[in-house]
Amino acid sequence: MIEKVHQYNLGNEKVVEKLIMEEDVNVIHMIFNKGEGLPEHFANAYVQMIVMRGTLSIQLDDQDNHKYQKGTILQIPFKTKMNVRNQDDETLELMVVKVFTEQMK
């Protein structure tokens, strides 16, 4: 078999699962219920957040909180401060793709 196959959680419980962790690219699947999210942190790569279900509440650097619905892809620059939360009733599901460049290594 040439391809690698990765399965991700299809449930509703909180999960942060690292699916692909290569040198230049990471793919992380996340599920958060209301009130859950990530600790505030700085992006360690160029980040693409794909909102697959629910509504993402995110504050970047000193901006106000913004909300993004399923079907949205956010591109977030390297070293951006991020505060990622689910502030809504519906379960939030994200696929996060991190791209690392030579300058980051």
Backbone as a ProteinNet text record, in pm:
[ID]
protein_1_A
[PRIMARY]
MIEKVHQYNLGNEKVVEKLIMEEDVNVIHMIFNKGEGLPEHFANAYVQMIVMRGTLSIQLDDQDNHKYQKGTILQIPFKTKMNVRNQDDETLELMVVKVFTEQMK
[TERTIARY]
84.2	0	89.5	64.8	143.7	98	-31.4	-86.3	-81	-77.8	-93.9	-236.7	-301.9	-440.9	-445.8	-517.1	-532.7	-681.2	-724	-863.1	-870.3	-981.6	-999.9	-1131.7	-1139.8	-1253.5	-1379.6	-1488.9	-1616	-1715.5	-1671.2	-1761.5	-1785.6	-1834.2	-1866.2	-1786.4	-1705.9	-1628.3	-1501.3	-1451.9	-1331	-1216	-1147.7	-1031.4	-937.5	-808.8	-705.5	-615.2	-631.4	-555.5	-462.6	-336.7	-232.8	-233.3	-282.4	-298.4	-173	-115	5.2	105.7	222.1	325.2	455.2	460.1	579.3	666.1	786.4	879.4	825.5	760.1	713.3	564.4	489.8	344.2	288	194.9	119.1	-28.7	-104	-249.6	-306.1	-387.6	-441.4	-593.6	-662.3	-809	-851.6	-948.4	-993.2	-1145.3	-1196.5	-1339.2	-1351.6	-1433.3	-1455.7	-1605.2	-1651.5	-1788.4	-1790.2	-1908.4	-1922.8	-1831.7	-1756.2	-1667.2	-1527.7	-1506.3	-1375.8	-1294.4	-1164.4	-1076.7	-932.6	-844.3	-700.9	-651.1	-541.9	-479.2	-428.7	-429.2	-375.4	-230.2	-194.7	-59.6	-26.7	99.3	144.2	160.1	119.2	131.1	278.9	313.1	451.8	477.4	378.7	386.8	283.4	274.4	162.1	45.8	-66.7	-177.9	-299.2	-358.6	-487	-586.3	-694.2	-798.6	-921.8	-964.5	-1081.4	-1194.6	-1299.5	-1413.5	-1507.4	-1513.2	-1591.3	-1732.8	-1747.7	-1878	-1882.2	-1996.5	-2012.5	-1960.9	-1929.1	-1883.6	-1755.4	-1651.1	-1523.1	-1524.6	-1488.1	-1465.1	-1315.2	-1256.8	-1111.9	-1072.3	-975.1	-916.8	-771.5	-730.3	-594.4	-524.7	-404.2	-328.1	-418.8	-429.5	-510.2	-647.4	-686.7	-818.8	-928.5	-1049.3	-1166.4	-1190.3	-1270.2	-1311	-1393	-1363.9	-1442	-1498.6	-1612.3	-1676.4	-1681.6	-1654.9	-1654.7	-1734.3	-1823.1	-1912.6	-1845.5	-1907.5	-1859.2	-1853.1	-1757.3	-1736.3	-1635.8	-1575.5	-1478.8	-1337.5	-1242	-1100.4	-1030.1	-960	-882.6	-735.1	-665.8	-520.7	-463.1	-379.5	-325.8	-173.6	-116.1	29.3	109	231.5	330.8	345.5	358.8	380.9	260.1	142.8	21.3	-29	-64	-122.6	-265.5	-300.2	-431.6	-501.5	-629.9	-715.7	-835	-836.8	-934.1	-1035.1	-1165.9	-1270.8	-1396.4	-1477.4	-1614.8	-1704	-1767.4	-1855.7	-2003.4	-2029.8	-2167.6	-2211.3	-2340.6	-2397.1	-2355.9	-2349.4	-2316.4	-2168.6	-2140.5	-2003.4	-1921.2	-1799.6	-1706.1	-1607.4	-1587.8	-1489.8	-1400.6	-1269.6	-1169.3	-1070.5	-1019.8	-900.5	-797.6	-682.6	-578.1	-458.4	-415.9	-298.8	-191.3	-76.7	37	144.7	195	301.4	426.1	535.3	662.1	756.7	825.1	922.5	1063.6	1161.2	1301.7	1338.4	1285.7	1319	1270.7	1173.6	1117.6	1198.8	1283.9	1354.4	1482.8
-117.5	0	124.9	215.3	337.6	441.4	456.9	561.5	522.1	624.3	604.8	645.6	569.7	597	639	747.3	797.8	809.3	755.4	765.9	872.4	945.8	1041.1	1016	1062.1	1042.4	1104.4	1031.3	1079.6	1114	1115.2	1138.1	1284.2	1308.7	1443.5	1484.3	1395.2	1425.5	1501.9	1582.1	1661.1	1571.2	1614.7	1540.2	1636.7	1614.3	1680	1565.7	1523.3	1407.8	1445.3	1411.8	1441	1329.4	1360.2	1258.7	1241.4	1350.6	1347.7	1444.3	1393.6	1475.7	1458.6	1520.2	1515.2	1637.4	1638.8	1749.5	1882.8	1882.8	2007.7	2034.4	1934.6	1950.8	1868.4	1926.4	1855.7	1869.4	1763.1	1767.9	1721.9	1808.6	1782.6	1796.9	1698.3	1699	1735.5	1828.2	1874.4	1876.7	1836.4	1846.6	1913.7	2019.6	2091	2112.7	2089.9	2122.9	2262.7	2312.8	2448.7	2469.9	2582.5	2618.5	2557.4	2469.3	2405	2474.5	2449.5	2506.6	2479.2	2559.2	2545.3	2653.8	2628	2736.2	2843.1	2968.1	3074.4	3041.3	3058	3024.1	3099.4	3092.5	3153.7	3045.7	3076	2981.2	2951.4	2823.7	2783.4	2748	2781.3	2753.2	2841	2827.4	2885.4	2790.1	2841.4	2756.3	2778.1	2667.1	2668.4	2595.4	2663.3	2601.3	2581.9	2457.2	2422.2	2392.1	2473.7	2454	2353.4	2232.8	2124.1	2115.1	2163.7	2155.1	2260.9	2322.1	2419.3	2557.7	2635.3	2773.2	2792	2836.5	2865.9	3007.8	3025.9	3158	3171.2	3274.8	3288.2	3434.7	3456.7	3589.5	3578.6	3663.5	3662.4	3792.4	3779.9	3895.2	3985.4	4115.4	4208.9	4236.2	4156.7	4173.9	4133	4180	4130.7	3985.6	3916.3	3779.7	3778.5	3684.3	3664.8	3524.3	3507.6	3376.5	3334.3	3204.5	3148.7	3018.9	3007.3	2892.4	2778.4	2658.8	2543.9	2582.5	2525.8	2559.4	2670.8	2720.5	2830	2776	2831.9	2802	2932.1	2931.4	3048.5	3023	3123.2	3118.5	3211.8	3158.1	3233.9	3239.3	3358.1	3371.3	3313.4	3277.7	3232.2	3336.5	3290.5	3372.4	3456.9	3428.2	3498.7	3440.9	3528.7	3482.9	3437.3	3318.7	3260.4	3219.4	3247.3	3200.4	3133.8	3000.6	2918.7	2860.5	2885	2838.3	2798.2	2718.3	2695.7	2763.8	2873.5	2947.5	2919.2	2826.1	2799	2658.6	2633.6	2505.6	2389.3	2411.9	2304.1	2264.6	2136.6	2085.7	2149	2190.2	2247.8	2140.6	2126.3	2031.6	2103.9	2089.5	2155.7	2054.9	2081.6	2015.3	2126.8	2110.5	2212.9	2159.6	2237.8	2202.2	2305.4	2258.3	2345.9	2320.3	2428.7	2419.1	2487.6	2413.3	2463.4	2491.7	2605.9	2640.2	2625.4	2631.7	2620	2723.2	2845.4	2952.5	2923	2835.8	2803.6	2695.5	2628.5	2512.8	2553.8
0	0	0	-89.7	-101.3	0.3	15.9	102	248.7	333.3	476.5	509.6	592.9	629	775.9	803.2	939.3	969.3	1079.6	1124.4	1232.3	1238.4	1347.3	1417.4	1540.3	1628.2	1567.2	1572	1517.8	1627.7	1751.5	1864.5	1894.7	2015.2	2061.9	2185.1	2239.5	2359.8	2322.9	2417.5	2394.6	2350.3	2245.9	2197.4	2125.5	2142.4	2063.3	2019.2	1893.4	1847.6	1733.2	1753	1654.4	1551.9	1433	1329.8	1245.7	1203.7	1119.7	1180.8	1213.3	1276.3	1198	1082	997.7	1025.2	972.6	996.1	946.1	830.1	768.6	785.3	827.6	837	952	1024.6	1128.8	1096.5	1124.1	1112.4	1247	1306.9	1440.4	1434.4	1487.7	1493.4	1634.6	1645.9	1777.1	1785.4	1899.9	1930.6	2067.2	2074.5	2200.1	2220.4	2343.2	2380.3	2441.3	2469.2	2521.5	2642.1	2639	2747.8	2737.4	2641.9	2626.1	2517.2	2517	2415.7	2448.5	2392.1	2412.6	2506.8	2578.6	2655.5	2558.3	2601.3	2516.7	2482.5	2355	2310.9	2182.6	2141.5	2017.5	1911.5	1790.1	1679.4	1653.8	1654.5	1630	1483.9	1397.6	1254	1184.2	1052.2	979.1	1000.2	1047.6	1090.3	1000.2	957.7	887.5	977.1	1015.3	1097.2	1010	999.1	919.3	1016.9	1013.7	1103.4	1036.6	1093.3	1035.3	1093.6	1216.6	1284.4	1392.3	1412.5	1520.2	1485	1590.5	1575.9	1655.6	1588.4	1651.5	1704.9	1832	1890.9	1907.7	1846.2	1849.8	1864.4	1951.1	1967.1	1924.1	1830.3	1777.5	1815.4	1870.9	1918.9	2002.4	1967	2045.9	1986	1885.3	1824.5	1922.1	1894.9	1966.8	1927.8	2006.7	1975.6	1846.1	1756.5	1634.1	1633.7	1566.6	1555.7	1410.1	1387.2	1252.6	1251.2	1154.4	1140.9	1064.6	1073.8	995.9	848.3	778.3	638	617.3	727.1	720.5	739.5	664.9	683.8	719.6	832.4	876	849.5	798.7	786.1	891.6	978.8	1091.6	1078.4	1081.6	1064.6	1181.1	1151.6	1249	1359.9	1482.8	1602.8	1644.9	1593.7	1634.3	1766.8	1861.3	1988	1960.3	2011.7	1984.3	2113.4	2117.9	2225.1	2157.6	2157.3	2083.5	2180.7	2157.3	2248.4	2171.2	2238	2194.4	2297.4	2257.7	2348.2	2320	2229.4	2187	2227.7	2219.7	2262.8	2173.4	2042.5	1948.4	1962.7	1950.7	1954.5	1842.6	1876.7	1780	1737.3	1606.4	1552.9	1453.8	1472.6	1388.5	1334.4	1215.3	1165.3	1152.8	1216.3	1217.5	1139.4	1040.1	959.9	989.5	1038.4	1067.2	962.9	904.2	803.6	859.4	863	913.9	796.5	802.1	698.2	753.8	667.8	708	814.4	802.9	896.7	1037.8	1054.1	1185.8	1257.1	1186.5	1243.9	1311.4
[MASK]
+++++++++++++++++++++++++++++++++++++++++++++++++++++++++++++++++++++++++++++++++++++++++++++++++++++++++

